[in-house]
Amino acid sequence: MKVFNILIAGVGGQGVLLTSKIIAEAALLQGLDVKQSEVHGMAQRGGSVLSQVRFGDKVFSPIVAEGEADLLIGFEPLETARYLHFLREDGTVIYNTRSIGTIGVSIGKETYPQDIHETIQKNAYAVHPFDATHVAVEVGEKRAVNLVLLGAAIRFLPLDPSVVDNAITNSVPKKLLELNRKAFQAGVGQASIR
């Protein structure tokens, strides 16, 4: 299998790193070589978090080069737009349409762009936006937006959904397992092409 490149972008506290861990675990369980990298400077204060996961028959580096990402999973629109230049020409974006006041916006260094959704649409080949936060709230836990987005992304991942379920079991505390599984299932099929 050729190397499949994923970027997961959001802000601190959204579960970017857990989602990255689940994808990497699933790829390992499927017998693939996996490399993972993350950047989370001000993550605990609502700052940007980016995780990169690469898997395939043989992976030499954890870093996704610009223009090489097959899939971008965005937990927040501004953070999604920030990494669009990493997508392949035919890359796919799945993102949560619910905005969060990032740290730059909160401290007044940035203004939240009013045309953020149009920017994402213009700069990506296949875009699948939906309100993942709303779906997570319906499941019973707003913080489960990460598993909702992972569920929506499953049809674009060359991973067996049952293997992803095993990775969720291995990565999530037992007391939160059923809720996370429910969020994952609620995300399956949520994203629609625009």
PEKA-V760994 format. One record per helix or strand of 2 or more residues. SS is the DSSP state (hx for helix, st for strand). FROM is the first residue (numbers start at 1). LEN is the number of residues. If there is no record, write none. Layout:
BEGIN
ss:SS from:FROM len:LEN
ss:SS from:FROM len:LEN
END
This chain:
BEGIN
ss:st from:4 len:8
ss:hx from:16 len:14
ss:st from:33 len:7
ss:hx from:43 len:3
ss:st from:48 len:9
ss:st from:69 len:6
ss:hx from:77 len:6
ss:hx from:84 len:3
ss:st from:87 len:10
ss:hx from:103 len:4
ss:hx from:116 len:7
ss:st from:126 len:5
ss:hx from:132 len:8
ss:hx from:142 len:15
ss:hx from:161 len:11
ss:hx from:174 len:14
END
